[in-house]
Amino acid sequence: MRSRAKRTPFGEWWWTIDRVLLAALAALMLAGIVLSLAASPPVATRLGLDPFHFVYRHILYLVPALLVMFGTSALSLRAIRRVSLIVFLVSLALLAATLVFGAEIKGARRWIVLAGVNIQPSEFVKPAFVILVSWLFAESARRPEMPANTVAIALLLSVIVLLVLQPDFGQTMLIALVWSALFFMAGMRWIWVFGLGGTAVIGLVTAYYTIPHVAKRINRFMDPSSGDTFNVDVAIESFVRGGWFGTGPGEGTVKRVLPESHTDFVFAVAAEEFGVVLCLILVALFALVVIRSLVHALRDDDPFSRFAVAGLAMLFGSQSAVNMAVNLHLMPAKGMTLPFVSYGGSSLISLAYGMGMLLALTRERPRAEQLGSGNGFAPALGAA
C-alpha cells in the first residue's frame, strides 16, 4: 500500500481518481470478455474462422484500450482540450476520406483501412466532439462577446453532414442529442428549443421519404408484418427463454442464428444464457457510471468540466440505452455497440478514450487548476 504522503505520479493519480467509476468500467470490461466467450464462437465458426477468433481479438483490443484509458485519465484539463482538438481534426479528415476510399458494406461507407487495420472514424469523432463543444459552450458563458455558439453549430453541421452521407443515422442521432442537451445546459433560448426540435422532425421526415433504408427500419418497427423482423424476434425470444437466471453458459441458441450476436445483439445472448439478473446488473453498472458522473458535473464549479462530464456521461448512457432498447424492440434497429461489452476494436478504444477523459475530469483537483482551466478559446489553443 502506497502512502498518500508519497507524491509519486501513480500515487497522485490513485488518490485523486474516482475509484468507484473505475471499478464500474472495469466490471463492464470483464463482462465483455465473458460475453465474448459466450456469444462469438458460433459466429466465428460460421465464417470459417477459429472458434475463439473474436475472443482473442476482443482481448487484444482491450490492451490498447486500457493504455488509452489510463493514459488519458492522467491528463490535465488543458491537455484534454488539446488532445481532443487533434483527435477531432484527424477523425473528421478520416470521416471524409471514408466516403471516397471506404468499403461499402450494406449500402454504407463507415470503415476505412489504415495500415491493414479497419477503423470506424465516427467512433473517435464522438468523444472529441463532446469535449470541443463543451469547451465552446463554457467560453460562451464566460465571454458572451465570443462567437462560440456559432462555432459549436458549425462543428455540429460538419459532423452531421459527413455522417448522413455515409449514411449513419444512429451516430447522427446520438451526436445531435448530446449536442442539444449541452446547448440546453448552456442556457439556450426557447426559440432555439423549438427551432432545433422542428429541424429534427423535418430531418426525420425527409430521411423517411428519401432514404429507403430508413423507411424500411421504421416501417418494420411500427408494423412487424411489413418486413423481415427475424433478428429482433429472436432477440425478444432469448429474454423469454433465459428467464431470471438463464439457460447456462454455452447453452444458448440465439448466438447460433443471429449474425451480429457478438456485437449488436450481445445483450440478448446475455439474457438467454445468464438471465435477466445479469442484464439488470449490466443496466445498474451503466446507470452507476452515468449518475455518478452527472453528480460530479452538478458539483463542479468549472463550466468546461461541468459541460464535458455531463456530455460524456450522456453520450455513454445514450449509446447503452439505444443498444439495449433495440434488443428489447423498443426502438428501430441501429448498428450501435453496447459499451465495453460488444465486440469491436474502434468502439472499445474510442470508448476507453472517452471514459479516460471522464475519469480525468472527475479527479479531485486543486481549485487553482479548475479556476485556471478556461482562459478563453483562442488562448487555450496556443497556451504553453
MOWOZI-V274620 format. One record per residue. SS is DSSP state (2 for helix, 1 for strand, 0 for the rest). OMEGA is omega as a letter, one per 40 degrees, with the letter a starting at -180 (999 if undefined). D_LAST is the distance of its C-alpha to the last C-alpha in whole Angstrom. Layout:
# MOWOZI-V274620
ss & omega & d_last
SS & OMEGA & D_LAST
SS & OMEGA & D_LAST
This chain:
# MOWOZI-V274620
ss & omega & d_last
0 & a & 35
0 & i & 32
0 & i & 32
0 & a & 30
0 & i & 29
0 & a & 28
0 & i & 24
0 & i & 24
2 & i & 21
2 & a & 24
2 & i & 26
2 & i & 23
2 & a & 22
2 & a & 26
2 & i & 27
2 & a & 24
0 & i & 25
0 & a & 28
2 & i & 30
2 & i & 33
2 & a & 31
2 & i & 30
2 & i & 34
2 & i & 35
2 & i & 32
2 & i & 34
2 & i & 37
2 & i & 37
2 & i & 36
2 & i & 39
2 & i & 41
2 & i & 40
2 & a & 41
2 & a & 44
2 & i & 45
2 & i & 44
2 & a & 47
2 & a & 49
2 & a & 48
2 & a & 47
2 & i & 50
2 & i & 52
2 & i & 50
2 & i & 49
2 & i & 53
2 & a & 54
0 & i & 51
0 & a & 53
0 & i & 50
0 & a & 50
0 & a & 51
0 & a & 47
2 & a & 45
2 & i & 43
2 & i & 43
2 & a & 42
2 & i & 39
2 & i & 38
2 & i & 37
2 & i & 36
2 & a & 33
2 & a & 33
2 & i & 31
2 & i & 28
2 & i & 28
2 & i & 28
2 & i & 25
2 & a & 23
2 & a & 24
2 & i & 23
2 & a & 20
2 & a & 19
2 & i & 20
0 & a & 18
0 & i & 15
0 & a & 13
2 & i & 13
2 & i & 9
2 & i & 10
2 & i & 14
2 & a & 13
2 & a & 11
2 & a & 14
2 & i & 16
2 & i & 15
2 & a & 16
2 & a & 19
2 & a & 20
2 & i & 20
2 & a & 22
2 & i & 24
2 & i & 25
2 & i & 26
2 & i & 28
2 & i & 30
2 & i & 31
2 & a & 32
2 & a & 34
2 & a & 36
2 & a & 37
2 & a & 37
0 & i & 37
1 & i & 41
1 & i & 43
1 & a & 44
0 & i & 46
0 & a & 45
1 & i & 42
1 & a & 39
1 & a & 36
1 & i & 36
1 & a & 34
1 & i & 35
1 & a & 32
0 & i & 33
0 & a & 36
1 & i & 34
1 & a & 35
1 & i & 32
0 & a & 32
2 & a & 29
2 & i & 30
2 & a & 29
2 & i & 25
2 & a & 25
2 & a & 26
2 & i & 24
2 & i & 21
2 & a & 22
2 & a & 23
2 & a & 19
2 & i & 18
2 & i & 22
2 & i & 21
2 & a & 18
2 & i & 19
2 & i & 22
2 & i & 20
2 & i & 19
2 & i & 22
2 & a & 24
2 & a & 21
0 & a & 21
0 & a & 25
0 & a & 24
0 & i & 22
0 & a & 24
2 & a & 22
2 & i & 25
2 & i & 26
2 & i & 23
2 & i & 24
2 & i & 28
2 & i & 27
2 & i & 25
2 & a & 28
2 & a & 30
2 & a & 29
2 & a & 29
2 & a & 32
2 & a & 34
2 & i & 33
2 & i & 34
2 & i & 37
2 & a & 38
2 & e & 38
0 & i & 39
0 & a & 38
2 & i & 39
2 & i & 38
2 & i & 34
2 & i & 35
2 & a & 36
2 & a & 34
2 & i & 31
2 & a & 33
2 & a & 34
2 & i & 30
2 & a & 29
2 & i & 32
2 & i & 32
2 & i & 28
2 & i & 29
2 & i & 32
2 & a & 30
0 & i & 28
0 & i & 31
0 & a & 32
0 & a & 36
2 & i & 39
2 & i & 40
2 & i & 36
2 & a & 38
2 & i & 41
2 & i & 40
2 & i & 38
2 & i & 41
2 & i & 43
2 & i & 40
2 & i & 40
2 & i & 44
2 & i & 45
2 & i & 42
2 & i & 44
2 & i & 48
2 & i & 47
2 & a & 45
2 & a & 49
2 & a & 51
2 & a & 49
0 & a & 48
2 & a & 51
2 & i & 48
2 & a & 47
2 & a & 51
2 & a & 52
2 & i & 50
2 & i & 50
2 & i & 54
2 & i & 54
2 & a & 53
2 & a & 55
0 & a & 58
2 & a & 58
2 & a & 61
2 & a & 60
0 & a & 58
0 & i & 57
0 & a & 56
2 & a & 56
2 & a & 53
2 & i & 52
2 & i & 56
2 & i & 56
2 & i & 52
2 & i & 54
2 & a & 57
2 & i & 55
2 & i & 54
2 & a & 58
2 & a & 59
2 & a & 56
0 & a & 57
0 & a & 56
0 & i & 56
0 & i & 56
0 & a & 58
0 & a & 56
0 & i & 54
0 & a & 55
0 & a & 58
0 & a & 56
0 & a & 57
2 & a & 54
2 & a & 52
2 & a & 55
0 & a & 55
0 & a & 52
0 & a & 50
0 & a & 47
0 & a & 48
0 & a & 45
0 & a & 42
0 & a & 43
0 & i & 46
2 & i & 45
2 & i & 46
2 & i & 49
2 & i & 50
2 & a & 48
2 & a & 51
2 & a & 54
2 & a & 53
2 & i & 52
2 & a & 53
2 & a & 52
2 & i & 51
2 & i & 48
2 & i & 47
2 & i & 47
2 & i & 44
2 & i & 42
2 & i & 42
2 & i & 41
2 & i & 38
2 & i & 37
2 & i & 38
2 & a & 36
2 & a & 33
2 & a & 33
2 & a & 34
2 & i & 32
2 & i & 29
2 & i & 30
2 & i & 31
2 & a & 28
2 & a & 27
2 & a & 29
2 & a & 28
0 & i & 25
0 & a & 24
0 & a & 20
2 & a & 21
2 & i & 19
2 & a & 20
2 & i & 23
2 & a & 23
2 & i & 22
2 & i & 24
2 & a & 27
2 & i & 26
2 & i & 26
2 & i & 29
2 & i & 31
2 & a & 30
2 & a & 31
2 & a & 34
2 & i & 35
2 & i & 35
2 & a & 37
2 & a & 40
2 & i & 40
2 & a & 41
2 & i & 44
2 & i & 45
2 & i & 46
2 & a & 48
0 & a & 50
0 & i & 50
0 & i & 49
0 & a & 47
0 & a & 47
0 & i & 46
0 & i & 42
0 & a & 41
0 & a & 38
0 & i & 38
0 & a & 38
0 & i & 35
0 & a & 35
0 & i & 38
0 & i & 39
0 & i & 39
0 & a & 36
2 & i & 33
2 & a & 31
2 & a & 32
2 & a & 31
2 & i & 28
2 & i & 27
2 & i & 28
2 & i & 26
2 & i & 23
2 & a & 24
2 & i & 25
2 & i & 22
2 & i & 20
2 & i & 23
2 & i & 23
2 & a & 19
2 & a & 20
0 & i & 23
0 & i & 22
0 & a & 23
0 & i & 20
0 & a & 19
2 & i & 20
2 & i & 17
2 & i & 15
2 & a & 17
2 & a & 17
0 & a & 13
0 & a & 13
0 & a & 14
0 & a & 12
0 & a & 14
2 & a & 14
2 & i & 12
2 & a & 9
2 & i & 8
2 & a & 9
2 & a & 6
0 & a & 4
0 & 999 & 0
